[in-house]
Amino acid sequence: MNVRKHIYFSGRVQGVGFRYSAIYLARPLGLTGWVENLWDGRVEMEVQGDEDAIAELLRALRTQRFILIDDMEIRTIPLVEDERSFRTRGY
């Protein structure tokens, strides 16, 4: 079943390849959405796809070498129709 999650990540998540890793991991899992750095040092993500694939993405992000996720604020939001890729957003 497809779902869409809105997630705020905090910890050592900027300047460590977080966005690149998210894109690299999400696309082969068939996930769509976006990821971006925020001015306050957090990273924001919306990710859509199979719930198990999203869980796999989050597990994989926690195992990346330089990334240290201290907290994730996750909520389920409505699906976005016709979204085709997972990309970076913002600066």
PyMOL Python script that loads the backbone (N, CA, C, O; Angstrom):
from pymol import cmd

cmd.read_pdbstr("""\
ATOM      1  N   MET A   1       0.834  -1.183   0.000  1.00  0.00           N
ATOM      2  CA  MET A   1       0.000   0.000   0.000  1.00  0.00           C
ATOM      3  C   MET A   1       0.881   1.250   0.000  1.00  0.00           C
ATOM      4  O   MET A   1       1.813   1.363   0.796  1.00  0.00           O
ATOM      5  N   ASN A   2       0.580   2.171  -0.886  1.00  0.00           N
ATOM      6  CA  ASN A   2       1.349   3.397  -0.969  1.00  0.00           C
ATOM      7  C   ASN A   2       0.904   4.403   0.084  1.00  0.00           C
ATOM      8  O   ASN A   2      -0.285   4.572   0.353  1.00  0.00           O
ATOM      9  N   VAL A   3       1.893   5.063   0.667  1.00  0.00           N
ATOM     10  CA  VAL A   3       1.663   6.122   1.646  1.00  0.00           C
ATOM     11  C   VAL A   3       2.635   7.257   1.342  1.00  0.00           C
ATOM     12  O   VAL A   3       3.574   7.091   0.564  1.00  0.00           O
ATOM     13  N   ARG A   4       2.402   8.403   1.962  1.00  0.00           N
ATOM     14  CA  ARG A   4       3.326   9.530   1.857  1.00  0.00           C
ATOM     15  C   ARG A   4       3.655   9.985   3.271  1.00  0.00           C
ATOM     16  O   ARG A   4       2.765  10.177   4.100  1.00  0.00           O
ATOM     17  N   LYS A   5       4.939  10.153   3.531  1.00  0.00           N
ATOM     18  CA  LYS A   5       5.410  10.565   4.853  1.00  0.00           C
ATOM     19  C   LYS A   5       6.118  11.907   4.742  1.00  0.00           C
ATOM     20  O   LYS A   5       6.887  12.146   3.810  1.00  0.00           O
ATOM     21  N   HIS A   6       5.850  12.767   5.698  1.00  0.00           N
ATOM     22  CA  HIS A   6       6.575  14.025   5.846  1.00  0.00           C
ATOM     23  C   HIS A   6       7.480  13.837   7.057  1.00  0.00           C
ATOM     24  O   HIS A   6       7.009  13.490   8.140  1.00  0.00           O
ATOM     25  N   ILE A   7       8.794  14.068   6.872  1.00  0.00           N
ATOM     26  CA  ILE A   7       9.766  13.747   7.912  1.00  0.00           C
ATOM     27  C   ILE A   7      10.722  14.915   8.117  1.00  0.00           C
ATOM     28  O   ILE A   7      11.229  15.493   7.155  1.00  0.00           O
ATOM     29  N   TYR A   8      10.965  15.258   9.386  1.00  0.00           N
ATOM     30  CA  TYR A   8      12.048  16.158   9.766  1.00  0.00           C
ATOM     31  C   TYR A   8      13.123  15.318  10.440  1.00  0.00           C
ATOM     32  O   TYR A   8      12.840  14.582  11.385  1.00  0.00           O
ATOM     33  N   PHE A   9      14.352  15.427   9.956  1.00  0.00           N
ATOM     34  CA  PHE A   9      15.496  14.734  10.538  1.00  0.00           C
ATOM     35  C   PHE A   9      16.353  15.745  11.289  1.00  0.00           C
ATOM     36  O   PHE A   9      16.603  16.839  10.784  1.00  0.00           O
ATOM     37  N   SER A  10      16.799  15.396  12.476  1.00  0.00           N
ATOM     38  CA  SER A  10      17.751  16.242  13.190  1.00  0.00           C
ATOM     39  C   SER A  10      18.933  15.388  13.624  1.00  0.00           C
ATOM     40  O   SER A  10      18.844  14.163  13.711  1.00  0.00           O
ATOM     41  N   GLY A  11      20.032  16.064  13.891  1.00  0.00           N
ATOM     42  CA  GLY A  11      21.283  15.404  14.234  1.00  0.00           C
ATOM     43  C   GLY A  11      22.377  15.927  13.324  1.00  0.00           C
ATOM     44  O   GLY A  11      22.359  17.089  12.921  1.00  0.00           O
ATOM     45  N   ARG A  12      23.335  15.061  13.001  1.00  0.00           N
ATOM     46  CA  ARG A  12      24.374  15.432  12.033  1.00  0.00           C
ATOM     47  C   ARG A  12      23.852  15.016  10.656  1.00  0.00           C
ATOM     48  O   ARG A  12      24.156  13.934  10.154  1.00  0.00           O
ATOM     49  N   VAL A  13      23.051  15.916  10.060  1.00  0.00           N
ATOM     50  CA  VAL A  13      22.346  15.583   8.821  1.00  0.00           C
ATOM     51  C   VAL A  13      22.627  16.563   7.682  1.00  0.00           C
ATOM     52  O   VAL A  13      22.153  16.361   6.564  1.00  0.00           O
ATOM     53  N   GLN A  14      23.395  17.621   7.955  1.00  0.00           N
ATOM     54  CA  GLN A  14      23.785  18.535   6.885  1.00  0.00           C
ATOM     55  C   GLN A  14      25.303  18.503   6.736  1.00  0.00           C
ATOM     56  O   GLN A  14      26.035  18.375   7.718  1.00  0.00           O
ATOM     57  N   GLY A  15      25.763  18.622   5.488  1.00  0.00           N
ATOM     58  CA  GLY A  15      27.191  18.599   5.217  1.00  0.00           C
ATOM     59  C   GLY A  15      27.803  17.209   5.283  1.00  0.00           C
ATOM     60  O   GLY A  15      29.022  17.064   5.375  1.00  0.00           O
ATOM     61  N   VAL A  16      26.950  16.181   5.235  1.00  0.00           N
ATOM     62  CA  VAL A  16      27.424  14.797   5.347  1.00  0.00           C
ATOM     63  C   VAL A  16      26.904  13.914   4.201  1.00  0.00           C
ATOM     64  O   VAL A  16      27.000  12.689   4.269  1.00  0.00           O
ATOM     65  N   GLY A  17      26.355  14.537   3.154  1.00  0.00           N
ATOM     66  CA  GLY A  17      25.851  13.778   2.015  1.00  0.00           C
ATOM     67  C   GLY A  17      24.467  13.194   2.221  1.00  0.00           C
ATOM     68  O   GLY A  17      24.088  12.243   1.537  1.00  0.00           O
ATOM     69  N   PHE A  18      23.711  13.747   3.148  1.00  0.00           N
ATOM     70  CA  PHE A  18      22.392  13.197   3.457  1.00  0.00           C
ATOM     71  C   PHE A  18      21.472  13.208   2.239  1.00  0.00           C
ATOM     72  O   PHE A  18      20.867  12.191   1.900  1.00  0.00           O
ATOM     73  N   ARG A  19      21.371  14.376   1.579  1.00  0.00           N
ATOM     74  CA  ARG A  19      20.449  14.479   0.441  1.00  0.00           C
ATOM     75  C   ARG A  19      20.875  13.543  -0.693  1.00  0.00           C
ATOM     76  O   ARG A  19      20.034  12.860  -1.278  1.00  0.00           O
ATOM     77  N   TYR A  20      22.163  13.507  -1.004  1.00  0.00           N
ATOM     78  CA  TYR A  20      22.656  12.607  -2.052  1.00  0.00           C
ATOM     79  C   TYR A  20      22.346  11.152  -1.682  1.00  0.00           C
ATOM     80  O   TYR A  20      21.874  10.384  -2.520  1.00  0.00           O
ATOM     81  N   SER A  21      22.610  10.783  -0.445  1.00  0.00           N
ATOM     82  CA  SER A  21      22.334   9.405  -0.005  1.00  0.00           C
ATOM     83  C   SER A  21      20.857   9.081  -0.105  1.00  0.00           C
ATOM     84  O   SER A  21      20.487   7.986  -0.529  1.00  0.00           O
ATOM     85  N   ALA A  22      19.999  10.037   0.286  1.00  0.00           N
ATOM     86  CA  ALA A  22      18.553   9.808   0.221  1.00  0.00           C
ATOM     87  C   ALA A  22      18.114   9.545  -1.213  1.00  0.00           C
ATOM     88  O   ALA A  22      17.336   8.625  -1.468  1.00  0.00           O
ATOM     89  N   ILE A  23      18.608  10.344  -2.146  1.00  0.00           N
ATOM     90  CA  ILE A  23      18.257  10.159  -3.559  1.00  0.00           C
ATOM     91  C   ILE A  23      18.775   8.818  -4.057  1.00  0.00           C
ATOM     92  O   ILE A  23      18.043   8.067  -4.701  1.00  0.00           O
ATOM     93  N   TYR A  24      20.029   8.518  -3.764  1.00  0.00           N
ATOM     94  CA  TYR A  24      20.673   7.280  -4.209  1.00  0.00           C
ATOM     95  C   TYR A  24      19.933   6.048  -3.681  1.00  0.00           C
ATOM     96  O   TYR A  24      19.820   5.041  -4.380  1.00  0.00           O
ATOM     97  N   LEU A  25      19.434   6.132  -2.452  1.00  0.00           N
ATOM     98  CA  LEU A  25      18.739   4.992  -1.840  1.00  0.00           C
ATOM     99  C   LEU A  25      17.267   4.926  -2.230  1.00  0.00           C
ATOM    100  O   LEU A  25      16.726   3.830  -2.377  1.00  0.00           O
ATOM    101  N   ALA A  26      16.606   6.068  -2.401  1.00  0.00           N
ATOM    102  CA  ALA A  26      15.158   6.094  -2.646  1.00  0.00           C
ATOM    103  C   ALA A  26      14.786   5.651  -4.051  1.00  0.00           C
ATOM    104  O   ALA A  26      13.809   4.925  -4.237  1.00  0.00           O
ATOM    105  N   ARG A  27      15.553   6.080  -5.033  1.00  0.00           N
ATOM    106  CA  ARG A  27      15.173   5.797  -6.421  1.00  0.00           C
ATOM    107  C   ARG A  27      15.085   4.308  -6.732  1.00  0.00           C
ATOM    108  O   ARG A  27      14.092   3.890  -7.328  1.00  0.00           O
ATOM    109  N   PRO A  28      16.074   3.472  -6.363  1.00  0.00           N
ATOM    110  CA  PRO A  28      15.944   2.036  -6.655  1.00  0.00           C
ATOM    111  C   PRO A  28      14.788   1.352  -5.912  1.00  0.00           C
ATOM    112  O   PRO A  28      14.320   0.289  -6.321  1.00  0.00           O
ATOM    113  N   LEU A  29      14.337   1.972  -4.823  1.00  0.00           N
ATOM    114  CA  LEU A  29      13.208   1.426  -4.072  1.00  0.00           C
ATOM    115  C   LEU A  29      11.869   1.832  -4.677  1.00  0.00           C
ATOM    116  O   LEU A  29      10.816   1.430  -4.182  1.00  0.00           O
ATOM    117  N   GLY A  30      11.903   2.635  -5.754  1.00  0.00           N
ATOM    118  CA  GLY A  30      10.684   3.068  -6.416  1.00  0.00           C
ATOM    119  C   GLY A  30       9.953   4.174  -5.673  1.00  0.00           C
ATOM    120  O   GLY A  30       8.755   4.372  -5.876  1.00  0.00           O
ATOM    121  N   LEU A  31      10.665   4.899  -4.811  1.00  0.00           N
ATOM    122  CA  LEU A  31      10.054   5.954  -4.025  1.00  0.00           C
ATOM    123  C   LEU A  31      10.110   7.284  -4.770  1.00  0.00           C
ATOM    124  O   LEU A  31      11.015   7.517  -5.572  1.00  0.00           O
ATOM    125  N   THR A  32       9.152   8.141  -4.503  1.00  0.00           N
ATOM    126  CA  THR A  32       9.134   9.489  -5.072  1.00  0.00           C
ATOM    127  C   THR A  32       9.088  10.489  -3.921  1.00  0.00           C
ATOM    128  O   THR A  32       8.830  10.134  -2.771  1.00  0.00           O
ATOM    129  N   GLY A  33       9.347  11.752  -4.266  1.00  0.00           N
ATOM    130  CA  GLY A  33       9.291  12.802  -3.259  1.00  0.00           C
ATOM    131  C   GLY A  33      10.451  13.750  -3.388  1.00  0.00           C
ATOM    132  O   GLY A  33      10.995  13.940  -4.476  1.00  0.00           O
ATOM    133  N   TRP A  34      10.836  14.353  -2.264  1.00  0.00           N
ATOM    134  CA  TRP A  34      11.909  15.326  -2.269  1.00  0.00           C
ATOM    135  C   TRP A  34      12.581  15.391  -0.901  1.00  0.00           C
ATOM    136  O   TRP A  34      12.047  14.922   0.104  1.00  0.00           O
ATOM    137  N   VAL A  35      13.773  15.988  -0.900  1.00  0.00           N
ATOM    138  CA  VAL A  35      14.535  16.185   0.324  1.00  0.00           C
ATOM    139  C   VAL A  35      15.225  17.540   0.233  1.00  0.00           C
ATOM    140  O   VAL A  35      15.685  17.932  -0.840  1.00  0.00           O
ATOM    141  N   GLU A  36      15.301  18.265   1.364  1.00  0.00           N
ATOM    142  CA  GLU A  36      15.980  19.566   1.343  1.00  0.00           C
ATOM    143  C   GLU A  36      16.542  19.912   2.717  1.00  0.00           C
ATOM    144  O   GLU A  36      16.021  19.487   3.748  1.00  0.00           O
ATOM    145  N   ASN A  37      17.621  20.696   2.703  1.00  0.00           N
ATOM    146  CA  ASN A  37      18.206  21.230   3.927  1.00  0.00           C
ATOM    147  C   ASN A  37      17.372  22.403   4.408  1.00  0.00           C
ATOM    148  O   ASN A  37      16.841  23.171   3.605  1.00  0.00           O
ATOM    149  N   LEU A  38      17.261  22.536   5.712  1.00  0.00           N
ATOM    150  CA  LEU A  38      16.564  23.670   6.308  1.00  0.00           C
ATOM    151  C   LEU A  38      17.576  24.605   6.974  1.00  0.00           C
ATOM    152  O   LEU A  38      18.680  24.186   7.321  1.00  0.00           O
ATOM    153  N   TRP A  39      17.198  25.857   7.148  1.00  0.00           N
ATOM    154  CA  TRP A  39      18.088  26.863   7.710  1.00  0.00           C
ATOM    155  C   TRP A  39      18.507  26.544   9.145  1.00  0.00           C
ATOM    156  O   TRP A  39      19.549  27.015   9.599  1.00  0.00           O
ATOM    157  N   ASP A  40      17.711  25.751   9.864  1.00  0.00           N
ATOM    158  CA  ASP A  40      17.984  25.470  11.275  1.00  0.00           C
ATOM    159  C   ASP A  40      18.844  24.224  11.499  1.00  0.00           C
ATOM    160  O   ASP A  40      19.020  23.789  12.637  1.00  0.00           O
ATOM    161  N   GLY A  41      19.382  23.646  10.412  1.00  0.00           N
ATOM    162  CA  GLY A  41      20.268  22.484  10.545  1.00  0.00           C
ATOM    163  C   GLY A  41      19.577  21.148  10.383  1.00  0.00           C
ATOM    164  O   GLY A  41      20.240  20.112  10.342  1.00  0.00           O
ATOM    165  N   ARG A  42      18.260  21.150  10.289  1.00  0.00           N
ATOM    166  CA  ARG A  42      17.532  19.903  10.055  1.00  0.00           C
ATOM    167  C   ARG A  42      17.430  19.645   8.559  1.00  0.00           C
ATOM    168  O   ARG A  42      17.757  20.505   7.741  1.00  0.00           O
ATOM    169  N   VAL A  43      16.969  18.441   8.217  1.00  0.00           N
ATOM    170  CA  VAL A  43      16.642  18.097   6.839  1.00  0.00           C
ATOM    171  C   VAL A  43      15.162  17.719   6.814  1.00  0.00           C
ATOM    172  O   VAL A  43      14.673  17.018   7.700  1.00  0.00           O
ATOM    173  N   GLU A  44      14.459  18.194   5.788  1.00  0.00           N
ATOM    174  CA  GLU A  44      13.044  17.907   5.606  1.00  0.00           C
ATOM    175  C   GLU A  44      12.881  16.999   4.398  1.00  0.00           C
ATOM    176  O   GLU A  44      13.571  17.160   3.392  1.00  0.00           O
ATOM    177  N   MET A  45      11.968  16.046   4.502  1.00  0.00           N
ATOM    178  CA  MET A  45      11.732  15.105   3.405  1.00  0.00           C
ATOM    179  C   MET A  45      10.246  14.801   3.299  1.00  0.00           C
ATOM    180  O   MET A  45       9.545  14.681   4.304  1.00  0.00           O
ATOM    181  N   GLU A  46       9.781  14.679   2.059  1.00  0.00           N
ATOM    182  CA  GLU A  46       8.500  14.027   1.792  1.00  0.00           C
ATOM    183  C   GLU A  46       8.825  12.843   0.904  1.00  0.00           C
ATOM    184  O   GLU A  46       9.494  12.987  -0.119  1.00  0.00           O
ATOM    185  N   VAL A  47       8.354  11.681   1.297  1.00  0.00           N
ATOM    186  CA  VAL A  47       8.647  10.463   0.549  1.00  0.00           C
ATOM    187  C   VAL A  47       7.355   9.670   0.385  1.00  0.00           C
ATOM    188  O   VAL A  47       6.560   9.547   1.316  1.00  0.00           O
ATOM    189  N   GLN A  48       7.166   9.136  -0.816  1.00  0.00           N
ATOM    190  CA  GLN A  48       5.932   8.435  -1.163  1.00  0.00           C
ATOM    191  C   GLN A  48       6.262   7.106  -1.814  1.00  0.00           C
ATOM    192  O   GLN A  48       7.177   7.003  -2.631  1.00  0.00           O
ATOM    193  N   GLY A  49       5.503   6.100  -1.437  1.00  0.00           N
ATOM    194  CA  GLY A  49       5.661   4.780  -2.033  1.00  0.00           C
ATOM    195  C   GLY A  49       5.209   3.712  -1.056  1.00  0.00           C
ATOM    196  O   GLY A  49       4.485   3.981  -0.098  1.00  0.00           O
ATOM    197  N   ASP A  50       5.653   2.496  -1.321  1.00  0.00           N
ATOM    198  CA  ASP A  50       5.316   1.363  -0.476  1.00  0.00           C
ATOM    199  C   ASP A  50       5.849   1.589   0.938  1.00  0.00           C
ATOM    200  O   ASP A  50       6.996   2.002   1.111  1.00  0.00           O
ATOM    201  N   GLU A  51       5.030   1.324   1.939  1.00  0.00           N
ATOM    202  CA  GLU A  51       5.412   1.570   3.333  1.00  0.00           C
ATOM    203  C   GLU A  51       6.676   0.791   3.731  1.00  0.00           C
ATOM    204  O   GLU A  51       7.521   1.313   4.458  1.00  0.00           O
ATOM    205  N   ASP A  52       6.803  -0.441   3.263  1.00  0.00           N
ATOM    206  CA  ASP A  52       8.004  -1.226   3.568  1.00  0.00           C
ATOM    207  C   ASP A  52       9.244  -0.623   2.910  1.00  0.00           C
ATOM    208  O   ASP A  52      10.327  -0.644   3.494  1.00  0.00           O
ATOM    209  N   ALA A  53       9.093  -0.088   1.703  1.00  0.00           N
ATOM    210  CA  ALA A  53      10.221   0.550   1.018  1.00  0.00           C
ATOM    211  C   ALA A  53      10.646   1.820   1.750  1.00  0.00           C
ATOM    212  O   ALA A  53      11.840   2.107   1.836  1.00  0.00           O
ATOM    213  N   ILE A  54       9.695   2.580   2.277  1.00  0.00           N
ATOM    214  CA  ILE A  54      10.035   3.770   3.055  1.00  0.00           C
ATOM    215  C   ILE A  54      10.783   3.369   4.321  1.00  0.00           C
ATOM    216  O   ILE A  54      11.766   4.010   4.692  1.00  0.00           O
ATOM    217  N   ALA A  55      10.326   2.321   4.981  1.00  0.00           N
ATOM    218  CA  ALA A  55      11.011   1.825   6.180  1.00  0.00           C
ATOM    219  C   ALA A  55      12.439   1.404   5.839  1.00  0.00           C
ATOM    220  O   ALA A  55      13.363   1.658   6.611  1.00  0.00           O
ATOM    221  N   GLU A  56      12.621   0.762   4.685  1.00  0.00           N
ATOM    222  CA  GLU A  56      13.958   0.357   4.245  1.00  0.00           C
ATOM    223  C   GLU A  56      14.844   1.586   3.999  1.00  0.00           C
ATOM    224  O   GLU A  56      16.018   1.586   4.369  1.00  0.00           O
ATOM    225  N   LEU A  57      14.288   2.623   3.381  1.00  0.00           N
ATOM    226  CA  LEU A  57      15.038   3.865   3.170  1.00  0.00           C
ATOM    227  C   LEU A  57      15.504   4.441   4.501  1.00  0.00           C
ATOM    228  O   LEU A  57      16.668   4.818   4.638  1.00  0.00           O
ATOM    229  N   LEU A  58      14.619   4.512   5.474  1.00  0.00           N
ATOM    230  CA  LEU A  58      14.976   5.084   6.774  1.00  0.00           C
ATOM    231  C   LEU A  58      16.022   4.246   7.487  1.00  0.00           C
ATOM    232  O   LEU A  58      16.923   4.795   8.121  1.00  0.00           O
ATOM    233  N   ARG A  59      15.919   2.919   7.396  1.00  0.00           N
ATOM    234  CA  ARG A  59      16.945   2.040   7.976  1.00  0.00           C
ATOM    235  C   ARG A  59      18.293   2.279   7.305  1.00  0.00           C
ATOM    236  O   ARG A  59      19.317   2.379   7.981  1.00  0.00           O
ATOM    237  N   ALA A  60      18.294   2.370   5.984  1.00  0.00           N
ATOM    238  CA  ALA A  60      19.534   2.560   5.236  1.00  0.00           C
ATOM    239  C   ALA A  60      20.178   3.911   5.544  1.00  0.00           C
ATOM    240  O   ALA A  60      21.401   4.003   5.650  1.00  0.00           O
ATOM    241  N   LEU A  61      19.367   4.953   5.689  1.00  0.00           N
ATOM    242  CA  LEU A  61      19.932   6.267   6.022  1.00  0.00           C
ATOM    243  C   LEU A  61      20.631   6.240   7.376  1.00  0.00           C
ATOM    244  O   LEU A  61      21.646   6.910   7.561  1.00  0.00           O
ATOM    245  N   ARG A  62      20.100   5.476   8.317  1.00  0.00           N
ATOM    246  CA  ARG A  62      20.720   5.372   9.649  1.00  0.00           C
ATOM    247  C   ARG A  62      22.072   4.668   9.611  1.00  0.00           C
ATOM    248  O   ARG A  62      22.868   4.828  10.537  1.00  0.00           O
ATOM    249  N   THR A  63      22.351   3.895   8.565  1.00  0.00           N
ATOM    250  CA  THR A  63      23.611   3.148   8.505  1.00  0.00           C
ATOM    251  C   THR A  63      24.680   3.846   7.667  1.00  0.00           C
ATOM    252  O   THR A  63      25.784   3.322   7.520  1.00  0.00           O
ATOM    253  N   GLN A  64      24.367   5.018   7.117  1.00  0.00           N
ATOM    254  CA  GLN A  64      25.346   5.730   6.289  1.00  0.00           C
ATOM    255  C   GLN A  64      26.494   6.231   7.155  1.00  0.00           C
ATOM    256  O   GLN A  64      26.302   6.589   8.317  1.00  0.00           O
ATOM    257  N   ARG A  65      27.660   6.251   6.586  1.00  0.00           N
ATOM    258  CA  ARG A  65      28.898   6.459   7.334  1.00  0.00           C
ATOM    259  C   ARG A  65      28.955   7.757   8.134  1.00  0.00           C
ATOM    260  O   ARG A  65      29.314   7.722   9.311  1.00  0.00           O
ATOM    261  N   PHE A  66      28.620   8.883   7.551  1.00  0.00           N
ATOM    262  CA  PHE A  66      28.809  10.167   8.228  1.00  0.00           C
ATOM    263  C   PHE A  66      27.518  10.749   8.801  1.00  0.00           C
ATOM    264  O   PHE A  66      27.550  11.732   9.540  1.00  0.00           O
ATOM    265  N   ILE A  67      26.400  10.149   8.464  1.00  0.00           N
ATOM    266  CA  ILE A  67      25.096  10.642   8.922  1.00  0.00           C
ATOM    267  C   ILE A  67      24.815  10.108  10.323  1.00  0.00           C
ATOM    268  O   ILE A  67      24.999   8.922  10.598  1.00  0.00           O
ATOM    269  N   LEU A  68      24.362  11.011  11.212  1.00  0.00           N
ATOM    270  CA  LEU A  68      23.948  10.597  12.548  1.00  0.00           C
ATOM    271  C   LEU A  68      22.581  11.223  12.830  1.00  0.00           C
ATOM    272  O   LEU A  68      22.484  12.410  13.141  1.00  0.00           O
ATOM    273  N   ILE A  69      21.539  10.419  12.717  1.00  0.00           N
ATOM    274  CA  ILE A  69      20.171  10.889  12.936  1.00  0.00           C
ATOM    275  C   ILE A  69      19.852  10.758  14.422  1.00  0.00           C
ATOM    276  O   ILE A  69      19.821   9.653  14.964  1.00  0.00           O
ATOM    277  N   ASP A  70      19.615  11.897  15.075  1.00  0.00           N
ATOM    278  CA  ASP A  70      19.239  11.892  16.485  1.00  0.00           C
ATOM    279  C   ASP A  70      17.735  11.751  16.670  1.00  0.00           C
ATOM    280  O   ASP A  70      17.279  11.130  17.630  1.00  0.00           O
ATOM    281  N   ASP A  71      16.960  12.334  15.741  1.00  0.00           N
ATOM    282  CA  ASP A  71      15.511  12.312  15.898  1.00  0.00           C
ATOM    283  C   ASP A  71      14.842  12.414  14.532  1.00  0.00           C
ATOM    284  O   ASP A  71      15.377  13.034  13.613  1.00  0.00           O
ATOM    285  N   MET A  72      13.676  11.805  14.408  1.00  0.00           N
ATOM    286  CA  MET A  72      12.845  11.919  13.212  1.00  0.00           C
ATOM    287  C   MET A  72      11.421  12.234  13.656  1.00  0.00           C
ATOM    288  O   MET A  72      10.839  11.511  14.465  1.00  0.00           O
ATOM    289  N   GLU A  73      10.869  13.309  13.124  1.00  0.00           N
ATOM    290  CA  GLU A  73       9.456  13.627  13.331  1.00  0.00           C
ATOM    291  C   GLU A  73       8.735  13.186  12.064  1.00  0.00           C
ATOM    292  O   GLU A  73       8.943  13.761  10.995  1.00  0.00           O
ATOM    293  N   ILE A  74       7.890  12.171  12.180  1.00  0.00           N
ATOM    294  CA  ILE A  74       7.254  11.563  11.012  1.00  0.00           C
ATOM    295  C   ILE A  74       5.740  11.683  11.133  1.00  0.00           C
ATOM    296  O   ILE A  74       5.157  11.382  12.174  1.00  0.00           O
ATOM    297  N   ARG A  75       5.117  12.129  10.043  1.00  0.00           N
ATOM    298  CA  ARG A  75       3.651  12.091   9.995  1.00  0.00           C
ATOM    299  C   ARG A  75       3.216  11.661   8.602  1.00  0.00           C
ATOM    300  O   ARG A  75       3.913  11.907   7.617  1.00  0.00           O
ATOM    301  N   THR A  76       2.073  11.024   8.532  1.00  0.00           N
ATOM    302  CA  THR A  76       1.498  10.592   7.266  1.00  0.00           C
ATOM    303  C   THR A  76       0.671  11.734   6.695  1.00  0.00           C
ATOM    304  O   THR A  76      -0.117  12.365   7.400  1.00  0.00           O
ATOM    305  N   ILE A  77       0.864  11.989   5.402  1.00  0.00           N
ATOM    306  CA  ILE A  77       0.154  13.066   4.718  1.00  0.00           C
ATOM    307  C   ILE A  77      -0.498  12.500   3.452  1.00  0.00           C
ATOM    308  O   ILE A  77      -0.203  11.368   3.067  1.00  0.00           O
ATOM    309  N   PRO A  78      -1.374  13.262   2.802  1.00  0.00           N
ATOM    310  CA  PRO A  78      -2.039  12.758   1.591  1.00  0.00           C
ATOM    311  C   PRO A  78      -1.053  12.484   0.446  1.00  0.00           C
ATOM    312  O   PRO A  78      -0.029  13.155   0.322  1.00  0.00           O
ATOM    313  N   LEU A  79      -1.377  11.501  -0.374  1.00  0.00           N
ATOM    314  CA  LEU A  79      -0.562  11.160  -1.545  1.00  0.00           C
ATOM    315  C   LEU A  79      -0.560  12.307  -2.548  1.00  0.00           C
ATOM    316  O   LEU A  79      -1.518  13.076  -2.635  1.00  0.00           O
ATOM    317  N   VAL A  80       0.529  12.409  -3.304  1.00  0.00           N
ATOM    318  CA  VAL A  80       0.645  13.369  -4.398  1.00  0.00           C
ATOM    319  C   VAL A  80       0.532  12.584  -5.698  1.00  0.00           C
ATOM    320  O   VAL A  80       1.344  11.698  -5.965  1.00  0.00           O
ATOM    321  N   GLU A  81      -0.463  12.905  -6.498  1.00  0.00           N
ATOM    322  CA  GLU A  81      -0.678  12.201  -7.768  1.00  0.00           C
ATOM    323  C   GLU A  81       0.353  12.634  -8.803  1.00  0.00           C
ATOM    324  O   GLU A  81       0.799  13.782  -8.795  1.00  0.00           O
ATOM    325  N   ASP A  82       0.729  11.731  -9.681  1.00  0.00           N
ATOM    326  CA  ASP A  82       1.587  11.993 -10.833  1.00  0.00           C
ATOM    327  C   ASP A  82       3.005  12.426 -10.480  1.00  0.00           C
ATOM    328  O   ASP A  82       3.682  13.027 -11.315  1.00  0.00           O
ATOM    329  N   GLU A  83       3.467  12.143  -9.283  1.00  0.00           N
ATOM    330  CA  GLU A  83       4.861  12.429  -8.948  1.00  0.00           C
ATOM    331  C   GLU A  83       5.713  11.306  -9.534  1.00  0.00           C
ATOM    332  O   GLU A  83       5.370  10.132  -9.385  1.00  0.00           O
ATOM    333  N   ARG A  84       6.811  11.647 -10.193  1.00  0.00           N
ATOM    334  CA  ARG A  84       7.561  10.659 -10.963  1.00  0.00           C
ATOM    335  C   ARG A  84       8.954  10.338 -10.440  1.00  0.00           C
ATOM    336  O   ARG A  84       9.535   9.328 -10.837  1.00  0.00           O
ATOM    337  N   SER A  85       9.511  11.182  -9.547  1.00  0.00           N
ATOM    338  CA  SER A  85      10.903  10.943  -9.138  1.00  0.00           C
ATOM    339  C   SER A  85      11.125  11.383  -7.697  1.00  0.00           C
ATOM    340  O   SER A  85      10.253  11.977  -7.062  1.00  0.00           O
ATOM    341  N   PHE A  86      12.302  11.079  -7.208  1.00  0.00           N
ATOM    342  CA  PHE A  86      12.752  11.557  -5.904  1.00  0.00           C
ATOM    343  C   PHE A  86      13.900  12.514  -6.182  1.00  0.00           C
ATOM    344  O   PHE A  86      14.846  12.163  -6.887  1.00  0.00           O
ATOM    345  N   ARG A  87      13.822  13.734  -5.625  1.00  0.00           N
ATOM    346  CA  ARG A  87      14.781  14.771  -6.003  1.00  0.00           C
ATOM    347  C   ARG A  87      15.134  15.635  -4.793  1.00  0.00           C
ATOM    348  O   ARG A  87      14.510  15.546  -3.736  1.00  0.00           O
ATOM    349  N   THR A  88      16.135  16.460  -4.980  1.00  0.00           N
ATOM    350  CA  THR A  88      16.465  17.463  -3.980  1.00  0.00           C
ATOM    351  C   THR A  88      15.651  18.719  -4.265  1.00  0.00           C
ATOM    352  O   THR A  88      15.270  18.979  -5.406  1.00  0.00           O
ATOM    353  N   ARG A  89      15.394  19.483  -3.230  1.00  0.00           N
ATOM    354  CA  ARG A  89      14.606  20.695  -3.341  1.00  0.00           C
ATOM    355  C   ARG A  89      15.311  21.784  -2.551  1.00  0.00           C
ATOM    356  O   ARG A  89      16.036  21.481  -1.603  1.00  0.00           O
ATOM    357  N   GLY A  90      15.117  23.024  -2.913  1.00  0.00           N
ATOM    358  CA  GLY A  90      15.723  24.121  -2.173  1.00  0.00           C
ATOM    359  C   GLY A  90      17.148  24.379  -2.623  1.00  0.00           C
ATOM    360  O   GLY A  90      17.523  24.095  -3.761  1.00  0.00           O
ATOM    361  N   TYR A  91      17.928  24.919  -1.711  1.00  0.00           N
ATOM    362  CA  TYR A  91      19.307  25.283  -2.046  1.00  0.00           C
ATOM    363  C   TYR A  91      20.260  24.145  -1.988  1.00  0.00           C
ATOM    364  O   TYR A  91      21.449  24.323  -2.249  1.00  0.00           O
TER     365      TYR A  91
END
""", "prot")
cmd.dss("prot")
cmd.show_as("cartoon", "prot")
cmd.util.cbc("prot")
cmd.orient("prot")
